[in-house]
């Protein structure tokens, strides 16, 4: 008789993790963060609660891990299709392009951010975690530390390079300047008052870069 092949525990664990991630994201989208429970995630994923607690200490940790995994996969898909990394809610790209044209580089990244914010798979869990992060300071801080800060650092790096090239005034604080780009985009996305489009992203860049450029 041929020897029986032992089960691949790592593959089984990967399947279980993905099932838990998918269940957590589906539940937070359907019922919101507060009504999502470890019990509900376990039931939907077809695993025991002890399996979840073996890997994560809390519901917030499960959801954060699930969201980061989802965002990372979305960024990989976007990068494979367009040759550009994520500029918004996805996993950090190697960096914002530096072609020597600051406005063009920022428009490329902000357009990618618009696409991510409009992606139905990302929008609902992003809204749920953003809303809960406002009232749950610990979750909000984790959201900023793990997801937003790495993205904002990319803008700081690109703006500092533009300063060195003479395209941005030397007295400009890149950390404040990047808020001219990200702030309006997130404001429109959060309020849903007007469409979030590539054209709007381009206008933001034109207005911001015009104000950051050296004065004659």
N, C-alpha and C positions, 0 to 999 in steps of 0.2 A: 504493500500500500504506500501511496505517496504520503510524505509527512504533511501533517496538517499545519497550515500557515497560521502563525499567531496573529491575533487581531492587532491592527496598528492603532495603539492608544493615542498617539499624537494626532493622527487624522481624525479619530473620534472626538478628541478634545477640540480640534479646530471646528468641526461641524457643530459641536455643542455651543462653542463660543459664538459662532456666527448666528446660530438659531436664537441665542439669548440676545445678541445685539439687535437682530431683526425684530424680535418680540418687544424689546424695550422701546425701540423707535416707533413701532406701530402703535403701541399703547399710549405713549406720550402724545402722539399725533391725534389719536382718537379721543382720549379722555382727559388729556392734560397731565401735567407733572404731578400735581397733588393726588390725583386719583390713581396714578400708576403705582403699583405695589410690587414687591418682590414676589409675592404669591402669584400675582397676575402674570408677571413676566415668566415665572417658572412654568405655570400652566400652559401658557401660549407657546413656549419654547419646547414643551414636552420633556422638561428635566425636573429634578428635585430641587427644592430650595437650598439644600446643603451644597449642591453643585455650584449654585450662584455664590453662596457665601464663602466657598472655598477660593474663589477667584477675586471677589469684590467685597469690600466691607459694608457697602450701603447701596441704596437705590441710586443716589446721586453719582456714585462711582461707576455703576453699571451704565447709566445713561451717558455720562461724559465719555467713557471709553467707547461706547457704541457710536456716539456722534463723531468722535475723532476718527474712528475707523471709517465711517461713512464718508466724511469729508475728505479723508485721505484717498479713498477709492475714486471719489468724484474728481479730485485734483489730478490723479493719474490718468483718468479717462480724458480730461480736458487737455492735459499736456500731450498725450499721445495724438489727439486729434488736431491740436493747434500749434504744438511746439512751444507753448508758453505755459508757465506754472500758474498756480493759483494766486489770486490777488486779494481774496476776501476771506470767506469762512473756511476754506479748505486747508489742507496740510501745507506748511511752508514750502515754497519753491526754492531752488538754489539762489534766486535773487531776482529783483526786477531788472529787466533788460537794460543795458546801457549802450544805446546805439549812437549816443552823442546828441540825440534829439529828445530832450526831457519831456516835452509835451506828448510826443508820439509814444514814448515808453509808458508814461502814466496812463494814457488813454487805453493802451493795450491791456494793462492790468485792471483798470477800473471797468472796462467792458467785460472782462472775465468775472469780476466781482458781481456785476449786474446779472450775468448768466447764472451764477451760483445762487444768488438771492432769489431769482425767479424760478429756480429748479424746484418742482413740487416735492421731490424726494428730500431736499435739504431745507426747504422753507419752513415746513411745519415743526420739525424738531428744533430748528434754530429759534423760531419764535417762542416755543415752549420753554427752552432753556434760558433765553434772554429774559423773558417775563419773570421766570422764577428767580433768576439771578438778581433781579431788582429787589425782591423781598427777602431772599436768602443770601446774606452777605458772604457766607463761606462758599456757596456754590458759585456766586457771582465772581468772587476772587479767583476761583479755580478756572472758571470759564475764561477770564482775562489772561491768567498766567499761562494756561496751556494752549489757548487758541489765538487770542487777539495779540498778545505781546510779540510772539514770533513773527506775525504778519506785519505789525507796525514797525518792527526793527528793519524789515526790508525797505520800507519807505524812507526811514531815516538814513540808511546806507546810500540809497540812490540820490536823495536830496543833498547829502554831504558831498557826494561825487560831483553833483551839479554845482555846488558852491566852489569846489576846487577848480572846476572848469570855467568859472566866472558867469554861469548861467543863473545863479541864485545869489541874492545879496548876502554878504558875509555876516550881516547882523541878524539874519533870520535864524530862528530856532527850529531845526527840522522836526522836532517832536511836536511843536505847535503847528507848524506848517502842514504836516500830514493830516491834521484834523480838518483843514480846509477842504481836503479831498474826500476823506472818509465820512466826516460828519454829515454833510448834506445828503449823501447817498443813503446812509443809515436812517436819517430823519424821514426821508420820503418813503423808505421801505417800511419803517415801523408804523407810520401813520396811514399808509395806503391811500393818501389823498390824490396822488397823481401817478401815472405809469412810470415805472423804473426802466429806462431805455438806454441804449448805447448813445443816442444823441444827447441825452441829459448828462451822461458821464463825460462826454467830450466837452460839453459846455462848462462843467465844473472845472475840468483841467484848464481850459482856456482862461477862465476867470482867475483861478488860483495862480497859475504860472505867470499871468500878466502882472499880478500883484507882487510876486516874489522876484521878478526880474530886476536886475540893477537899474537904477534910475539914471537917465541921461544927465 
